[in-house]
Amino acid sequence: MKSWKQLTLAAATFGAMLFSAQAAAVLPLSITANAGTADVSYGGKSATGYTWQVSGSYQMNMFSSLNLGYAETRADIPDATNVDREYKASTVPLTLTLHAPFVLGEAYVRGGGNYYNNTYFNKEEDGFGVVGAVGVSIGTGIGPAFSVELGYSDQGSAESTTISVGASMNF
């Protein structure tokens, strides 16, 4: 009986050490990649295109994180003569995300600013705009997570709304 108690105590001690070592190894960082469709408006005309984004996040606490990323949006928007012209926007968003955790994931809202460079036919524009999103992410605290997101981005003479799916790795 004495050896059974010693074995149980040793197993419990080992488990506690392993759990605390894993908890100490957790970093408040994550990397995310999103892709989806975009509805882009430019000069009174609009078209559907696509968007993609990669970003890194620093989790400040359980309910907020800072994010920095790179995104591109592309679409063929008709000009005044209804000829499709290529539109491309490259943005660097810096945002704050507010998280509402639930059992297997979280709902979130994100907002902030972005530096943009957009090109439409032979016109190029640089500047600063606003960006925002709402979404739901499914996954545990550490490891992979998957998300669905509805976003908005202001790019000077253009603006876009997006629906995207994403995957992230939480460290």
NORFEN-V590407 format. One record per pair of residues at least 12 apart in sequence whose ideal C-beta (glycine too) atoms are under 8 Angstrom apart, sorted by the first residue. I is the first residue (numbers start at 1). J is the second residue. Records with the same first field share a line. If there is no record, write none. Layout:
I = J  J
//
This chain:
26 = 141  142  171
27 = 171
28 = 58  59  60  65  171
29 = 56  57  58  59  170  171
30 = 56  57  59  65  145  168  169  170  171
31 = 54  55  56  57  168  169
32 = 53  54  55  56  57  69  147  166  167  168
33 = 52  53  54  166  167  168
34 = 51  52  53  54  147  149  164  165  166
35 = 50  51  52  53  164  165  166
36 = 50  51  52  149  162  163  164  165
37 = 49  50  51  162  163  164
38 = 50  51  73  74  75  160  161  162
39 = 160  161  162
40 = 73  75  77  87  89  158  159  160
41 = 158  159  160
42 = 77  87  120  157  158
43 = 77  120  157
45 = 77  78  79
46 = 77
47 = 75  76  77  78  84  87
48 = 75
49 = 73  74  75  76  87
50 = 73  74  75
51 = 71  72  73  74  160  162  164
52 = 71  72  164
53 = 69  70  71  72  93  164  166
54 = 69  70  71
55 = 67  68  69  70  93
56 = 68  69
57 = 97
62 = 99  101
63 = 98  99  100  101
64 = 96  97  98  99
65 = 96  97  99
66 = 94  95  96  97
67 = 93  94  95  96  97  110  112
68 = 92  93  94
69 = 92  93
70 = 90  91  92
71 = 90  91  92  93  114  153
72 = 88  89  90  91
73 = 87  88  89  91  153  155  160  162
74 = 86  87  88  89
75 = 87
77 = 120
79 = 121
85 = 120  121
86 = 119  120  121
87 = 118  119  120  158
88 = 118  119
89 = 116  117  118  119  153  155  158  160
90 = 116  117  118
91 = 114  115  116  117  129  131  153  155
92 = 114  115  116
93 = 112  113  114  131  153
94 = 112  113  114
95 = 110  111  112  113  131  132
96 = 110  111  112
97 = 109  110
98 = 110
104 = 138  139  140
105 = 136  137  138  139  145
106 = 136  137
107 = 134  135  136  137
108 = 133  134  135  136  137
109 = 132  133  134
110 = 131  132  133  134  135
111 = 130  131  132  133
112 = 130  131  132
113 = 128  129  130  131
114 = 128  129  130  131  153  154  155
115 = 127  128
116 = 128  129  153  155  156
118 = 155  156  157  158
120 = 157  158
125 = 155  156  157
126 = 156
127 = 155  156
129 = 153  154  155  156
130 = 152  153  154
131 = 151  152  153  154
132 = 151  152
133 = 149  150  151  152
134 = 149  150
135 = 147  148  149  150
136 = 148  149
137 = 168
139 = 168  170
141 = 170
142 = 170  171
143 = 169  170
144 = 167  168  169  170
145 = 167  168  169  170
146 = 165  166  167  168
147 = 165  166  167  168
148 = 163  164  165  166
149 = 162  163  164  165  166
150 = 162  163
151 = 163  164
//
